[in-house]
Amino acid sequence: MPSLADTTRGRILFGGDYNPEQWPEETWAEDVRLMREAGVTTATVGVFSWARLEPVPGAREFGWLRRVLDLLHEGGIEVCLATPTASPPPWLGELHPGTLPVTAEGTRLHWGSRNQWCPSSADYRRHALALVEDLAAAFGRHPAVRMWHVNNEYGPVCHCEETAERFRDWLRRRHGGLAALNEAWGTAFWSQQHSSWSTVGPPLAAPYLPNPAQVLDFRRFCSDVLLECFTAERDVLRRHSPDLPVTTNSMTLYPHVDCWAFAAEQDVVSLDAYPDPADPRAVVRASIGQDMTRSQAGGPWLQMEMAASAVNWRGVNRAKPAERLRLEALQAVARGADGLCFFQWRASRQGAEKFHSALLPHAGADTPQHRAVRALGRELPLLAEVVGTDVRAEVAVVFDWPNWWALEQPGRPSDRVDLVPLALAWHGALWDAHLTADYVHPEADLTRYRLVVVPNLYLASDRAVENLVAHARRGGTLVAGFFTGVADDQDTIRPGGTDGRLRDLFGVHPLEWRPLDAPADLDGGGTADLWSEELRLAEGTEVIASFADGMPAATRHGRAHYLATLPDPAVLRRLLAGAADAAGVHPELPGLPDGVEAVRRGGLLFVLNHTAAPVHLPLSGPHRNLLTARDTAALHLAPHGAAVLRPM
């Protein structure tokens, strides 16, 4: 199968979304000239161009697109050609109202924005695939086209009757008959038993709490039906251009689809990431998305979208300093990206995103922002030898989408517990300890990792439980957070409140969950938040942190650690760093100050200073800094500076 390497060919890709249909044709030549001057290698074209390509049903207005592709090819700019199926034209909704999505309250949404499509709609799929078929036939062999980008940020959800029919078919495949469905959904509760498939459907607006197992299955179905849409388009593209890789894009901590399942069906795994310049921990949020995407890809990946400066959708949209732009780009490369693409090339003058930044801003090329873009375009070729290499980590973090969907439903012990801030807290503790981690599915092979970290796995299948137990039994270190192993994969509580195999492994039995409504003091200093548990300790279980009242907050049983709360960042960092050290996992560079990250990719060591203070550290031997083309035996970084070091 084709891969990202077929597109990179030894280069770090650099560019972004290009929407020439928004501009007069005389602008296009200037765009290509400025792209060349900025070092752009790649333009993503056509993401939202359905109405321009098919202005009326059955029309094919491809001439403008061919002229754009020809012009880019003549200028040496390669193209990631998109299928425009994320944003149907108004005529589709007018002629086929069933293509428009319906909310759980029964409201049909309309055109005028984007993503106004029902993933289950046969009419939507028919029109979308017809256009993709003709697009692939016309441009699959065009010399400018080096990759396909399908749809955009898959996520639409619909509750219409056509969706209900598909959902019922999906449930029959998953559960079999109605008796099995009733058992899996626990419909004996509140007299919800289904005696006919006609009463089974998506969870709709109801007087009180919905059935949690039904909601969980519907989230699974929604992900699967979107994946069907992706693979249908992908297969059309492969038929016409089997040598071109196919991708689609998700975002950091993206809740709408199971990204493990999507990654398995892509030739290239892509990420859209927009860390907030106003967030002092934005670097942590950026790195968790990068590490997750690299792990889903099993190697190099593509940054499909990032911002050159401000976005347009926060309450206050801060501009991004030039040094921040450079650090974010180098951080992505350090953590496995072989391409950096931005939204977008030229800032739009009209539409909902006209205040979103671009590589070429409204003020033009003679601006500090565009000069920073050009500087990045000159610097990326210096790092060409990193292309195709991987980041090797000895720490794995378990993350699962069905667990996320189950954990955050109403009716839990505490609505203060959400997976995203919990995941960010644990990832941030590893980042602060200068430890790089892969992310893994709970049932994935863990044999090459010394330390496995489980921030939360409330919903754990039997295979997941057996996998974690096997890791510890063969000598690996395991650290798990609170409320883990409570329910099976259908959201049924395990006998005894937690899985017995995990109780034996951790040497603890949570007798009662005691969520916290405010931080509580820990004995010996620090605080903990969100959660506590009354624990019965097995023989040999050691308490390594306690609440001020003496109740255990963290325990160790052999190599298995259990955290019955969320410690504050300093304490969590200390606990995870201690477990890593005992497991033989150490930072790439000893003595790094806070706010400085060191990541080894291939044979290169990326050192990035995210602070406003200079950094001076000795190195283990002479190195060459590829960014300065100078040899050095010591690390000297300016505030917000960076070095990419090759041992000599």
Salt bridges, closest charged atoms under 4 A:
GLU25 OE2 - ARG67 NE 2.78
GLU30 OE1 - ARG346 NH2 3.17
ASP31 OD1 - ARG346 NH2 2.73
GLU37 OE2 - ARG33 NH1 3.19
GLU37 OE1 - ARG374 NH2 2.91
GLU54 OE2 - ARG60 NH1 3.17
ASP70 OD1 - HIS142 NE2 2.65
GLU78 OE2 - ARG9 NH2 2.42
GLU78 OE1 - ARG11 NH2 2.97
ASP123 OD2 - HIS96 ND1 3.43
ASP123 OD1 - ARG126 NH2 2.88
GLU133 OE1 - ARG239 NH2 2.46
GLU133 OE2 - HIS240 NE2 2.61
ASP134 OD2 - ARG60 NE 2.74
GLU153 OE1 - ARG114 NH2 3.48
GLU161 OE2 - ARG168 NH2 2.49
GLU165 OE2 - ARG168 NH2 2.79
ASP169 OD1 - ARG172 NH1 2.81
ASP217 OD1 - ARG174 NE 3.29
ASP217 OD2 - HIS175 NE2 2.76
ASP217 OD1 - ARG220 NH1 3.33
GLU228 OE1 - ARG125 NH2 2.98
GLU228 OE1 - ARG166 NH1 3.49
ASP235 OD1 - ARG234 NH2 2.84
GLU265 OE1 - ARG234 NH1 2.67
ASP267 OD1 - ARG238 NH2 2.77
ASP276 OD2 - ARG314 NE 3.59
ASP291 OD1 - ARG294 NH1 2.80
ASP291 OD2 - ARG335 NH1 2.88
ASP291 OD2 - HIS427 NE2 3.94
GLU328 OE1 - LYS320 NZ 2.73
GLU328 OE2 - ARG324 NE 3.28
ASP338 OD1 - ARG601 NH2 2.49
ASP366 OD1 - ARG371 NH1 2.83
GLU379 OE2 - ARG326 NH2 2.74
GLU385 OE1 - ARG646 NH2 2.67
GLU394 OE2 - ARG450 NE 2.91
ASP400 OD1 - HIS441 NE2 3.75
ASP418 OD1 - ARG412 NH2 3.86
ASP432 OD1 - ARG281 NH1 2.99
ASP438 OD1 - ARG294 NH2 2.88
ASP438 OD2 - ARG448 NH2 2.70
GLU443 OE1 - ARG463 NE 3.73
ASP462 OD1 - ARG494 NH1 2.81
ASP462 OD1 - ARG501 NH2 2.94
GLU466 OE2 - ARG501 NH1 3.30
ASP499 OD2 - ARG494 NE 3.52
ASP499 OD2 - ARG501 NH2 2.75
GLU512 OE1 - ARG514 NE 3.60
ASP529 OD2 - ARG416 NH2 3.10
GLU534 OE1 - ARG514 NH2 2.89
GLU542 OE1 - ARG556 NH2 2.80
ASP581 OD1 - HIS586 ND1 3.19
GLU588 OE1 - ARG600 NE 2.89
ASP594 OD1 - ARG573 NH1 2.93
GLU597 OE1 - ARG335 NH2 2.66
GLU597 OE2 - HIS610 NE2 2.78
ASP631 OD1 - ARG624 NH1 2.72
